[in-house]
Amino acid sequence: MIPDSTERHPAGRDRVVTGWGRISPARVHVVEGLDADRIAGLMARRPSRGVIGRGAGMSYGDAAQNAGGLVLMPGTGPPIQIDPSAGTVTAPASTTFTELLTRLVPYGLLPPVLPGTRHLTLGGAVAADVHGKNQLCDGAISAWIDEIQLIDGTGGRRVITPCGSPAEFRATVGGMGLTGIITAVTLRLTRIRSALLRVARRRALDLDALMSALDTNSGRYGVAWIDTTATGRSFGRGVLEAADHLDAPDPRHEQDGLVYRIGRVPRAPALPFGPVTPLTARAFNSLWFRRAPTEDIAVQDLPTFFHRLDALAGWNRTLGPHGFLQYQFMVPEDAYTMVAEVLHALRRHRAAPFLGTLKRFGPATGGPLSFPGPGWSLAVDMPDGGTSLRTVLDGLDQRIAEVGGRLYLAKDARLGRTAFNTMYGPLTEWRATRAALDPARVLRSDLGRRLGLLEEAG
């Protein structure tokens, strides 16, 4: 339900916001463009209906919503500071990965973790402790952070580091913005000699072959695009993409130096109907699999390999007015059969899953609310099927929790408290640290309320 009234701020305006999945709308009072001093002052006044930060709005669910309260959109900050010799960058939290890549690639530097969209802000990436196609080798973004500049719930300004303030650091990375407003981040970077990648692609004819191909991938990057609708002997078929950066600049395309360049991006139409059905999802997946090469090696640029979905701006608008869900979970290595169990359950329900990606995960690097851990991760996009689909997903939540898995909070819009508590545990350390950073509980979000993260441990 959208509240009739919200708390107001002179610099803001009322808006109805959603996540990327365009479900669970909330009426909020959006405040934009504040610098760090004004944010600190606002926090110190303790708005009665709370505050949450919001970056590019790329979380799929309600993580960056605060129904009836204040939402802080990206504000002003100092310029991006690059230290080429040290291989580090300090940037405002409002900086997008597009801006980072544009500035860093000409130096032969790259953020070591690239999320699935270049539109994500750096602050949002830290709050979600994002991972990329190299999580198995390089962990999540928390493994590469030297410093976080944070305004806590009292308006105090803090500099948080992994060694100097480990409890605050662990609570903030993956903390979904509930420990403070991130204003700037310092990252260690990866050195590259080319902005192009050598990408090896090959088909796998069923799920066992696809998981085996991922398990034996020796490339730095690896992801499998899975046919979520295939049945019979083709169940779980897909295409593995394994990649590494070129060892030297490409003499044909990089003779003038390394660049990050985005071509023209068409705008997706907002369709008045939902085009994804079990039939169209199956047709799309079948066509995509047949068009994929049996096996080949190609050279791709950074946008093509890392941010393929960004080739169509606002692609979530094409899925109709009712929105969609992404169900992304990870399970330990010995619970790998959950991948098949989830796919079978969605097919039996005729959930019309139209996009699926499978990844191999390595050790966790983040805090109590960070998502990745050793094992397997499957992400499935599907239309929001209402109560019946959510009942199916509730059952899958419980199964995933029972085997020691968890859902990705940045992609979640519907997880219940019982399953969440089993997945993530009592969170005693996280709750104690949050209480120290935000004793008056100024930082609030719809996700925090839904999952009980705003309540004291008891």
C-alpha positions in Angstrom: 0.0 0.0 0.0 1.2 3.5 -0.8 0.9 5.9 2.2 -1.3 9.0 1.7 1.3 11.3 3.2 5.1 11.5 3.6 7.5 13.4 5.7 8.7 16.4 3.7 11.9 18.4 3.2 12.1 21.8 1.6 14.6 20.6 -1.1 12.5 17.5 -2.1 9.4 16.4 -3.8 6.9 13.5 -3.4 7.3 10.6 -5.8 6.2 7.0 -6.2 9.3 4.8 -6.6 10.0 1.2 -7.4 13.0 -1.0 -7.8 14.2 -2.2 -11.2 11.6 -5.0 -11.2 8.8 -2.3 -11.1 6.8 -3.9 -8.3 6.1 -3.0 -4.7 5.7 0.8 -5.3 6.2 3.3 -2.4 5.3 6.9 -2.0 8.4 8.7 -0.7 9.8 12.2 -0.4 12.9 12.3 -2.6 15.6 14.8 -1.8 18.3 15.3 -4.4 21.6 17.1 -4.7 22.6 17.5 -1.1 26.4 17.7 -0.3 27.9 15.8 2.6 27.5 18.7 5.1 23.8 19.1 4.3 23.2 15.3 4.5 24.9 15.3 7.9 22.7 18.1 9.1 19.6 16.3 7.9 20.6 13.1 9.6 21.3 15.0 12.9 17.7 16.3 12.9 16.5 12.7 13.0 13.5 12.8 10.6 10.7 10.9 12.3 9.9 8.7 9.3 13.5 7.9 8.6 16.0 8.2 5.7 17.5 5.8 3.2 20.0 6.5 0.4 19.2 5.7 -3.2 21.6 5.5 -6.1 20.5 4.5 -9.6 17.5 2.5 -8.5 19.0 -0.7 -9.8 18.0 -2.9 -6.9 15.2 -5.1 -8.1 13.0 -4.8 -5.0 12.4 -2.4 -2.1 16.0 -1.9 -0.8 16.1 1.8 -1.8 12.6 2.7 -0.8 11.3 4.2 2.5 7.5 4.4 2.3 6.3 7.6 3.9 9.8 8.8 4.7 12.8 10.5 3.0 14.9 9.0 0.2 18.3 10.7 -0.6 19.2 10.6 -4.2 22.9 11.1 -5.3 24.3 14.4 -4.3 27.3 16.5 -5.0 30.8 15.4 -4.1 34.5 15.9 -4.8 35.9 15.0 -8.2 37.1 11.5 -9.0 40.7 11.1 -7.8 42.9 8.6 -9.6 46.4 7.5 -8.4 47.8 5.6 -11.4 51.0 4.6 -9.6 49.2 3.2 -6.6 46.4 1.8 -8.7 43.6 3.3 -6.6 40.6 5.5 -7.2 38.6 7.6 -4.7 35.2 8.6 -6.0 31.9 10.0 -4.8 29.3 7.3 -4.0 27.1 8.8 -6.7 29.7 7.9 -9.4 28.3 5.3 -11.8 30.4 2.5 -13.3 30.1 4.1 -16.7 31.9 7.2 -15.3 34.5 5.0 -13.5 35.2 3.0 -16.6 35.4 6.1 -18.9 38.0 7.7 -16.6 40.0 4.6 -15.6 40.4 2.5 -18.7 42.7 5.0 -20.5 45.1 4.6 -17.6 45.1 0.8 -18.0 43.1 0.5 -14.8 39.8 -1.3 -14.2 37.5 -1.8 -11.2 38.3 -5.4 -10.2 34.6 -6.2 -9.7 32.1 -5.1 -12.4 28.4 -5.7 -11.7 25.9 -6.7 -14.3 24.9 -3.1 -15.2 27.2 -0.1 -15.8 24.5 2.2 -14.5 24.9 1.1 -10.9 26.5 3.7 -8.5 29.6 3.0 -6.5 27.7 3.6 -3.2 25.0 1.1 -4.3 27.6 -1.4 -5.2 29.2 -1.2 -1.7 25.8 -1.3 0.0 25.0 -4.5 -1.9 28.6 -5.9 -1.8 28.2 -6.7 -5.5 30.0 -9.5 -7.3 30.8 -10.0 -10.9 31.7 -12.8 -13.4 35.0 -13.2 -11.5 33.7 -13.8 -8.0 35.3 -17.3 -7.9 38.8 -15.7 -8.4 38.4 -12.2 -7.0 35.6 -12.2 -4.5 33.1 -9.4 -4.2 33.8 -5.7 -4.2 34.3 -5.7 -0.4 37.7 -7.5 -1.0 39.0 -4.4 -2.9 37.8 -1.5 -0.7 40.4 0.5 1.1 38.1 3.1 2.6 34.5 4.1 3.0 33.4 7.6 3.9 30.1 7.4 5.7 27.6 9.7 7.4 26.0 7.7 10.3 22.6 7.9 11.8 23.6 10.7 14.1 25.0 12.9 11.4 28.6 12.0 12.3 31.1 11.6 9.6 33.2 8.5 9.7 36.1 7.0 7.7 35.7 3.2 7.7 38.5 0.8 6.8 38.8 -3.0 6.8 41.6 -2.9 9.4 40.9 0.3 11.4 37.2 -0.3 11.9 36.4 -3.9 11.0 33.0 -4.2 12.6 31.7 -1.1 10.9 33.2 -2.1 7.6 31.7 -5.6 7.7 28.3 -4.2 8.7 28.4 -1.6 5.8 29.5 -3.8 2.9 26.3 -5.7 2.0 24.4 -3.7 4.7 21.9 -2.4 2.2 22.4 1.2 3.3 21.2 0.7 6.8 24.4 1.7 8.6 24.7 5.2 7.0 24.8 7.2 3.9 28.0 6.4 1.9 29.5 9.5 0.4 32.8 8.3 -1.1 34.8 5.1 -1.6 38.4 4.3 -2.2 39.0 1.2 -4.4 42.1 -0.8 -5.3 42.1 -1.4 -9.1 43.2 -4.1 -11.5 45.8 -3.3 -14.2 45.0 -4.2 -17.8 47.0 -4.0 -21.0 43.9 -4.1 -23.2 40.3 -3.0 -23.0 39.4 -6.1 -25.0 38.8 -9.6 -23.9 39.3 -13.1 -25.4 36.0 -14.8 -24.9 35.7 -18.6 -25.3 32.1 -19.8 -25.8 30.7 -23.3 -26.0 27.4 -25.0 -25.7 26.6 -27.5 -23.0 23.8 -30.0 -23.9 22.4 -30.4 -20.4 22.7 -29.2 -16.8 25.4 -31.7 -15.8 27.6 -30.7 -18.7 27.0 -27.0 -18.0 27.9 -27.2 -14.4 31.0 -29.3 -15.2 32.1 -26.7 -17.7 31.8 -24.0 -15.1 33.6 -26.1 -12.5 36.6 -26.6 -14.8 36.8 -23.1 -16.2 40.3 -21.7 -15.9 39.5 -18.2 -17.1 39.4 -15.2 -14.8 35.7 -14.6 -15.8 33.1 -17.2 -16.2 29.3 -17.3 -16.5 26.8 -19.7 -18.0 23.6 -18.5 -19.8 21.1 -21.3 -19.0 18.0 -22.3 -20.9 15.4 -22.1 -18.1 12.7 -23.7 -20.2 14.4 -26.8 -21.7 13.0 -30.2 -20.8 13.9 -33.9 -21.2 17.5 -34.7 -22.1 18.1 -31.0 -22.9 17.1 -29.9 -19.3 19.5 -27.2 -18.1 21.4 -26.8 -21.4 23.2 -23.6 -21.8 26.3 -21.7 -23.1 29.4 -21.1 -21.1 31.4 -17.9 -21.6 34.9 -17.8 -20.2 37.1 -14.8 -20.7 40.4 -13.1 -19.9 41.9 -9.7 -20.8 44.2 -9.6 -23.8 47.8 -9.6 -22.9 48.6 -6.6 -25.1 46.7 -3.8 -26.9 45.0 -4.9 -30.1 47.1 -3.3 -32.9 44.0 -2.7 -35.0 41.6 -1.3 -32.5 43.8 0.2 -29.7 46.7 1.8 -31.5 45.8 5.1 -30.0 45.4 3.8 -26.5 42.8 2.1 -24.3 39.3 3.6 -24.2 35.9 2.7 -22.8 33.4 3.5 -25.5 29.6 3.0 -25.6 27.8 3.1 -28.9 24.3 4.4 -29.5 21.9 2.8 -27.0 18.2 2.7 -28.2 15.4 3.3 -25.7 13.2 0.3 -24.9 9.4 0.9 -25.5 7.1 0.7 -22.5 4.7 -2.0 -23.4 1.1 -1.9 -22.1 0.9 -5.7 -21.9 3.2 -8.5 -20.6 4.9 -10.1 -23.6 6.5 -13.0 -21.6 4.4 -16.1 -21.4 5.6 -19.8 -21.0 5.3 -20.1 -24.8 7.3 -16.9 -25.7 9.9 -17.7 -22.9 10.4 -21.1 -24.4 10.7 -19.7 -28.0 13.2 -17.1 -26.9 15.4 -19.5 -25.0 15.3 -22.1 -27.8 16.3 -19.4 -30.4 19.0 -18.1 -28.2 20.5 -21.5 -27.7 20.4 -22.5 -31.4 22.0 -19.2 -32.4 24.9 -19.7 -30.0 28.0 -21.2 -31.5 28.8 -24.8 -30.7 32.3 -23.6 -29.7 34.2 -20.5 -30.7 36.6 -17.8 -29.5 35.9 -14.2 -30.1 37.3 -10.8 -29.0 34.8 -8.6 -27.2 34.9 -5.1 -25.7 34.0 -4.4 -22.1 30.4 -3.3 -22.7 29.6 -6.4 -24.8 31.0 -8.9 -22.3 30.1 -7.3 -19.0 26.9 -5.3 -19.7 25.0 -6.9 -22.5 21.6 -6.0 -21.2 22.6 -2.3 -21.1 22.5 -2.4 -24.9 18.8 -1.6 -24.6 18.1 1.3 -22.2 15.3 0.7 -19.8 14.8 -2.8 -20.9 12.6 -3.5 -17.8 9.9 -1.4 -19.4 9.4 -3.9 -22.2 8.1 -6.5 -19.7 4.8 -4.9 -19.3 3.0 -2.9 -16.5 3.0 -5.6 -13.9 6.8 -5.9 -13.5 9.0 -8.9 -12.9 10.9 -10.8 -10.3 14.5 -12.0 -10.2 15.1 -15.0 -8.0 18.8 -15.2 -7.3 20.1 -17.7 -4.7 23.4 -19.4 -3.8 23.9 -22.8 -2.3 27.0 -24.6 -1.0 28.8 -26.9 -3.2 27.3 -30.1 -1.8 23.7 -28.7 -2.4 24.2 -28.2 -6.1 21.0 -30.2 -6.9 19.0 -27.2 -5.7 19.7 -25.6 -9.1 17.7 -28.4 -10.8 15.1 -28.4 -8.1 14.4 -24.7 -8.6 14.2 -25.0 -12.4 11.8 -28.0 -12.1 9.6 -26.1 -9.7 9.3 -23.0 -11.9 8.6 -25.1 -14.9 5.8 -27.1 -13.1 4.3 -23.7 -12.1 4.6 -22.4 -15.7 6.3 -19.4 -14.3 7.7 -18.3 -17.7 11.4 -17.8 -16.7 12.9 -16.0 -19.6 16.5 -15.3 -18.5 18.8 -17.4 -16.4 22.5 -17.2 -15.4 24.6 -19.7 -13.5 27.8 -18.9 -11.7 30.4 -20.7 -9.7 31.2 -18.9 -6.5 34.4 -18.8 -4.3 35.0 -17.8 -0.7 33.0 -15.0 0.9 34.8 -11.7 1.3 32.1 -9.5 2.9 30.1 -9.0 6.0 27.1 -10.8 7.6 24.6 -9.6 5.0 26.9 -10.1 2.0 25.5 -12.6 -0.5 28.3 -14.7 -2.1 29.8 -17.8 -0.5 31.5 -21.0 -1.9 29.2 -22.9 -4.2 26.7 -22.2 -6.9 24.5 -19.2 -7.8 21.5 -19.2 -10.1 19.6 -16.1 -11.1 16.2 -16.4 -12.9 14.1 -13.5 -14.3 10.4 -14.0 -14.7 7.1 -12.1 -14.8 5.5 -11.4 -11.4 3.0 -14.1 -11.2 1.1 -12.9 -8.1 0.2 -15.0 -5.1 0.5 -18.4 -6.7 4.1 -17.8 -7.9 5.1 -16.3 -4.6 3.7 -19.4 -2.8 6.0 -21.5 -4.9 9.0 -19.2 -4.2 8.2 -19.3 -0.5 8.6 -23.1 -0.6 11.9 -22.8 -2.5 13.1 -20.2 0.0 12.7 -22.7 2.8 14.5 -25.5 0.8 17.4 -23.1 0.1 17.6 -22.1 3.7 17.6 -25.7 4.8 20.7 -26.6 2.8 22.6 -23.5 3.9 21.9 -21.2 1.0 20.6 -17.7 0.8 18.9 -15.2 -1.5 20.6 -12.0 -2.8 19.0 -9.1 -1.0 19.8 -6.6 -3.8 17.6 -8.7 -6.2 14.9 -9.7 -3.7 11.4 -8.2 -3.4 9.4 -10.7 -1.4 11.5 -12.9 1.0 9.9 -13.5 4.3 11.4 -13.1 7.8 11.4 -16.7 8.8 13.4 -17.9 5.7 15.6 -14.8 5.9 16.5 -15.5 9.5 17.4 -19.1 8.7 19.5 -18.0 5.7 21.4 -15.1 7.4 21.4 -16.2 11.0 20.7 -14.1 14.1 23.0 -11.2 12.9 24.0 -10.4 16.4 27.2 -8.6 15.3 25.5 -6.7 12.5 22.7 -5.5 14.8 25.0 -4.4 17.5 27.1 -2.4 15.0 24.1 -0.9 13.4 22.8 0.2 16.8 26.1 1.9 17.5 26.1 3.7 14.1 22.4 4.6 14.2 21.1 4.6 17.8 17.9 6.5 17.0 17.2 4.2 14.0 17.1 7.0 11.5 18.1 4.8 8.6 15.1 2.8 7.4 14.0 1.1 4.3 11.0 -1.0 3.1 13.4 -4.0 2.8 14.6 -3.4 6.4 11.1 -3.4 7.7 10.0 -6.5 5.7 13.0 -8.5 6.9 13.0 -7.2 10.5 16.4 -5.6 10.1 15.3 -2.5 11.9 14.4 -4.3 15.1 16.6 -4.9 18.0 18.0 -8.4 18.5 15.9 -10.3 21.1 
